[in-house]
Amino acid sequence: MSNLWVFGTYAGAVILALLLLYVFRARAWYWHAISLLLAMVVGLMPPPEQLQGKQGDLIVGGTFVFLLLWAIAAPFFRKRRPPGQEPAGSA
C-alpha cells in the first residue's frame, strides 16, 4: 500500500468533517459529545478480525479522525445570530 492511500484517507476524513461542519454548522452539543465518545471507542477498541491488516487500519483510522475532528471543531462552526439579536437573558 502506497503512502498516497494513507494520505488520501486521512486528508479525506479531515476535509469531509470540516466541509460538513461548514455547510451544516454545528448541531446540538450532544451530537458532538457522542461523536467524541464514539471516536474514543473506535480508537481504543481492538479491531475485529475482519479489520485486521492495512486496509482495516485505514478504515478505523479514517473513522477515528473524522469523528474526533467533527467533535473538536464544532465550537468553531456555531450558527451565527442575525445582527441585533442577543441571547436570552442578557441585558
N, C-alpha and C positions, 0 to 999 in steps of 0.2 A: 504494500500500500504506500503510495507516494505521500509526501508531505502536503501536496496540493489538496488531497482529500481531507486531511486533518484541518488545514487552514480554512478550507471552504465550509466545512461542517460548523466549526466554531464561529467563523465570521457570519455565516448564515443565521445561526442562532442569535447572535448579538443584533444583527440587522433586523431580523424578524421581531424580536422583543421590543426594540426601540421604535420600529415602524408601527407596531400595534399600539404602543403607548402614545405615539404622536397622533395617530389617526383617531383612536377611540378615547383618548385621555385616560387618566387613572379612574378606575371604578371604585366601588366601596372598599374600605380599608381591609375588610375581612377576606376579600378575594386575594389580595396581595399577601396577607398573612398566611393564608392557606398555600399559596404558591411558594412562599419561603419554607414552610413546613414540608411540602412535597419535595422541594429541591434537596432539603437535608435528608429526607428519607431515601430518595433516589441516589444521592451521593454517598450515603453511608451504608446502604444495604449491600450484601454480597450479590453479584449478578447471578441470575438463574443460568442453568446450563445452556439454554438456547442463546444467551447473550454473552457467552464467554468467547473471547477472541478479539481480533482487531475491529471487526465491524460492530460487535457488541459494545466495545469501548467507545466507539464514535456515537452510537445511539444513546448510550447512557450519559456520556459527556455532553453531547449536544442538548439533551433534555435538561440536564442539570444547569448548564449555562443559561439556557432560555428561561427556566423558571426562576433562577436566582436573580438574573438581571431584571426580569419583569417585576419581581417583588421589590428589589432595592431601588430601582429607578422611578418607581411610581410617584414618590413625593415631588419629583421634578416635572411631572406632567399632569398637574392638577387642572381641573376645569377653571377657566377664567370667569370672573364675575364681570358683568357689564359695569361701565364707569358709573359711580354714584351709588351703587348698591353695596351696602355694608352688611357684614354678618349679623345675624340676630343677636341682640343683647349688647351690642357695642354702642357706646354713646358718643 
